[in-house]
Amino acid sequence: MTGDPFLVAASLSGAADAEWARRAADHVDVALLGGVALDAAGRAAARDLVARGRDEFLPADPLAFVADQLDAVADADAPVRPGINVRSATLGPVREAAAICADRDAVCEVNAHCRQPELRAVGCGESLLRDPDRLARYVAAATDAGATTSVKVRAGLTGVDLAATAAVAAEAGADWIHVDAMDSEAAVGEVASALGDAPTDATLVANNGVRGRETVAEYAAYGADAVSVGRPTEEPPVLARVADAVADWRTGALREREDVGDAGSEPEQEPEPGARP
């Protein structure tokens, strides 16, 4: 990728709406709302998740919700580029959501990440990682609609070659590969190597445990172009600390400060278990 490193607010189920994006806007460059289930099968799975206590977005009209939420971010004049993380068991709604995003210069993120059994059972979320050809069709549907297209993926799945799958998504047209490292930061390096060998210019966004300078520097060293935060969007001191580290990354000062230490900074904390995917 060419361009400066940037910071993404990653979607949080049932929480990442326009108001959430506005609260984070002073610190992040991109805010990915959602995730939002678009089609009947995905929405049925989301209702099952709500029934067992999980927070989910279940608007009456999911595509209208996508448009309204993206417009609400723009109407607030928030200094952040919006996007939306979408789940669907079928291609058509992804194409429609991507067209809505394209009209607003928003990012459409294909969710190949959620691990809940209800979503996997209908073909959403991480089930796409086990069928790279199907994932490629989802990516192509979004990119053909004109949207900047991100794919959110997850490391650590038995039987899944994540680096190869990421390369397939990139070759299908994905602009961003958004990797949840799942406590295996080296997976980001493997994806970076695969993308470097592919005939694409996809941006690699690293996610998981990003809490400040040390973790930003680690992902930068593994070859990430950007980083994302999920729950730290709801922890202002942590979000500010990460934003400061990304700002130093842009100027080339991240490594300098890492080498000399940062005695006045708050120490990074281990991420809490049970993060919302």
N, C-alpha and C positions, 0 to 999 in steps of 0.2 A: 504494500500500500504506500502511496505517497500522501503526504499531508501530516498534520500535527496529531499527536496523541489526544484522545478525548475521553470524557467520562460519561458513562451511560447509567441512568437509573433503570434497573431491570424490573420487569413486571412482577407484581405480587398479587396472587389470586385474591379477588374480592376487595382489594385495597388500592390498587394502582389506577386511579381515575384522574380526571383533569385537575381536581383540587390537590391531589397528591403531587402531580407534576408541578403545579404552581408553587407548592411549598419547597420543592427541591430545586427550582429553576435557578436560583442564585449560585448554585454549586455545580450543576451538571450541564452537559451540552445537549444531551438527548434524553428524553423520558419515554420509555416504552410502557404504554398502558396495558391493562388486561392482566391475565389472559382472558379472552372471550371465546366461548364456544359458539360457532356460527350455524351449524346445521342441526337437524333433528337428532341425530345419533349423539353428537357431541353434547347437545343441550340435555338430553336424557341422562347421559353420564354425569353431567354437572349437577343435575337435580339429585341424583343418587349421592353425590359427594356432600351436598348441602344437608341431606337427610342424616348423614353421619357426622355433621358438625363442622364441615369445612366451609370457609367463605368462598363464594363464587359470584361472578356477575351473571345474572340471568334476566336481562331486559326482555320485554315483550318482542321487540324487533332488534336483533343483534346488529344488523348492518346500519340501521338508523342510530343505534347507540354508538357505534364506531364513529360515524360522521359527527354526531353531536359532541362527543368527548374530544375529538381532535379539534373541532371548531371552538370549543370552550377554552382550550389551551391557547389557541391563536387569538381569540377575542380578549384574553387577559393580557396580551402583549408580553407574555412571559418570555424571557431570553433563553428559550430552549426549543429544540426541534422535537416535535412529538412523533410517536409511532405507536403501533399497537401489536401485541402478541396475540395470534389467533390460532384456534384449534378447530379442526374440521375433519370428519371422516370422508368427505367428498370434496372434489376439486372446485366445483362451481362457486361456492361461497368464498373460497380463498381468492379466486379471481375477482369477485365483486368487491371484497374488502380491499384488495390491492388497488383497484381502480379508485376507490374512495381515498386511499392514501396518496395515490399519484396526483390526484386533483389538489391535494393540500401540501405537497412536498413532504409528506410524512413517511415514516419507515413502516413497512409491513413485515412483521416477523412471523415466520412459520414456526409453530411450536412442535419440535421433534424432541421434547425434553420431559414433559410431565410423566411421572411414573405411576400415578394412581391406577390400580387395576381396572377401575370402571372406564377410564379413558383408553387404556391399552386395549381393552376388550372390544372397543368399537373402531379401533384403528387410528386413534389420535395419539399425540404425545410421542413418547420414546418408541412406540411401535414402528414409526417411520424409519428409525435408525436400523431396523432389522430388514428393511426393504428399500435399499438405496435407489432403485429405479423409480419406485413410487414417490420417494422424497424428491427426486429430480423433477418429476412431473409437477409437484406442488410448487417447487421453486420456479419452474418455467412459467406456470400459470400466473404467479405473482409478478415476475419480471416482464412478461409479455403485456401485462396491464400497465406497465410503465412505472411501477413503484420501486424505490430503493428497497431491496429485499434482504432481510436478515434471516438466518436460520439458527434457532436456539437448540443446542445439542448437549448431551450429557456424557461425561466420561464414565468408565468403569463398568460398562455392560458386558457381561460374558458373551462371547460369540460375535461381538461387534468390533470391527476394525474402524475406530472412530476417525483416524487420520485419513484412511481411504474414503470413508463415507463423506467426510468434510470436503475432500477433493472432488467427489462426484457432485456435491451440492454447488461448489464453486464453479465447476465446469458447466453446470446447468444454468448458471447466471446469478447465483447468490452474490450480493455485494458484500455482505458481512457474514462471517461465521462466528457465532456467539457461543463460547464453550464454557459450560459449567464443569470445572475441573474435578469436582467431587473429592476434594482433598488429595488429588493426584496431580499436582501442579505440572509435573513433567509431561502430562498429556497435552498441555498447551504447546510445549516444544515440539511434540510429535506432529500435531496439527500444523504448526508453523512450517515445519520441514516439508510436509506434504503439499501445503499450499504454495511453498516456494518452488516445488517441482512441477506444479500444475500450470497450464497456460492461462492463468487468470491473474487478476489483481485484487483479490478479495481481501477485505479488512478482517483481522483477527481480533475479536473482543474476548478478553479473559474474565471469567466470573468465578467466584467462590472464595470466601474468606478475605476479601479485600477490605482492610481496616485502616490502612495508612501507608506510610512511606516504605516500610520493609516489604509489604506484599505487592505494592505497585512496582517497586524495583525488581522483585523476583519475577513477576509476570513479564516485565519489559525485557529482562534478560532471557526469558524463554522465547521471545520473539513476538509477543503480543503487540498490536498497534494501538490498543485502547483497553480500558478495564470497565467493568460494570459492578454496581452495588445493588443489592436487594434490600434486606432489612436495615442496613445503615441509612437508607433514605428516611427512616423513621427515628434515627438517632443523630440529631444535628451536630454534636461535637465530632462524631466519627465521620460523618459526611464531609464536614469542613476539613478535617484532617486529610481525607482522601483527595479532596479537591485541591488542596495545597500541594500534595505530592504530584498530582497530574500536571498542575501548573509548572512545577519545577521540571517535570519530564519534558514538557514542551520546550523549555529554554535550555535543556541540557544540564540543569543543575541537580537533577535527581541523584545521580551517582556521586557528584561532588559532596553533597550533604550526607549521603549515606556513608561515604568514606570517612568523613570527619566526625560523624555522629551528630545527634540533634538533642542535646541534653535537656532542652526546655520543652520537648514535645511530650504529649501524653503517650504512655506505652500502648502498643497495640494489644488488643485482647483476642483470645481465641474466639472464633465464631461459635454461637450457641448452636446446640443440636436442634434438629427438627425444623430447618428452614422451609418456608413455603416455596415449592418449585413453581 
